C-alpha cells in the first residue's frame, strides 16, 4: 500500500514478534489503561504527601526547586514501582471487562483464535511492565533515593539519632571483633571500647579504652586512656597510654545507618552489603534480605495478577463492570495483606526469607491456574 512505511523500527518489532492487529489493539489498551491509572494514583499520593509535609517545608525554608526536583521527582519512581503490578491488574480488569460486555472476546474466540493465543498480547504487556519496574528498582530508584534521603535529612528529619546503639558488638574484619558500651552520633564519641584480634581461633591481642573519638582531620579514631594486651602463647606484654590513633574498618556513618540505606543500593550492591553485614555479626540482615527478594518477586507478581485479572474479567458477570473492578480491588488488597503477613514469618524466623517473600506469588499463582480453567474458551 502506497504511503505506508513498512520499514520502521516499530513495524520490524511487530513482524519479529508475529503480532496481529488484535495484539497491537490489546497491548495499546493495556498499557494506556495502566499508565493512566498509575498517573492518577501518583497525583493522589503526591497531594497527600505534600499536605502532610508542607509545614516542614515552610519551617525549614526549603526551596521550591529542591522540593520539586530533589524530593518529588525522586519520590515518584519509587511509588510507580510499588503500585505497578497492582495497577496492571486493575488495568487488565477494566479494559478486559469492557471487551467482554461489548462481546468482543466472544467474537475473537469464535473467529478461531484459542484462549491461550488470546493471552499473548497480555503477557507481552505484562513483560514490558515487569521489566521496566525491575529496571527502575535496580538502576534508577537507588540513585533517586540517595537524593531524596539527603533532602529528608536536611529539611524533614531535624533531630539526629543521639545513640545508634548500646552494647554494640560487631566483627569489623575477619577475626577482629569490637565492642562499645554506647556511641553518640552527635559528638561521634564511643564509650568503654574494646577490640579483640583472633588468629586460628586464639586471642592474640586485646585493647581497652575508656573512650574513642572520631578525628575529622585525620579520618581516624583516637582512643583515650587505653591499654593493650599482646598475647604470644604463654607470654603477655602490656602497653598503656593516654592517647593513641587507631584505624578501624568502621565509619561514624555506620552507627547511624537506617534500614532505608538499602533503598539506595542496586541488587549487586545489596548482595555485597548483606554479605558484609553477616560477616560483621549484624542481627538485622533479615530485613535487608527481604528487600533484596522483593526486588524480583514484586515485578514477577505482574504476570500472576495479569492472569487472574483476565480470568475474572473475560466473561460477563452480574453487577456489570463495576462488580468486576470491585473484585479486582479486593484481590489487590488481599495480595498486599498476604505479602505483609508472610514477611512477618521471615522476621520471626519461622520461614526462610525466600519462602516468605515468594509465598504470596506461589499462592496466587495457584489461584490464577484454577481461575484460568474456568475462563471462557
Secondary structure, 3 states (H helix, E strand, C coil): CCCCCCCCHHHHHHHHHCCCHHHHHHHHHHHHHHHHHHHHHHHHHHHHHHHHHHHHHHHCCCCHHHHHHHHHHHHHHHHHHHHHHHHHHHHHHHHHHHHHHCCHHHHHHHCCCCHHHHCHHHHHHHHHHHHHHHHHHHHHHHHHHHHHHHHHHHHCCCCCCCEEEEEEEEEEECCEEEEEEEEECCCCEEEEEEEEEEECCEEEEEEEEEEEEEECCCCEEEEEEEEEEEEECCEEEEEEEEEEEECCCCCHHHHCCCHHHHHHCCHHHHHHHHHHHHHCCCCCHHHHHHHHHHHHHHHHHHHHHHHHHHHHHCCCCCCHHHHHHHHHHHHHHHHHHHHHHHHHHHHCCCCCHHHHHHHHHHHHHHHHHHHHHHCCC
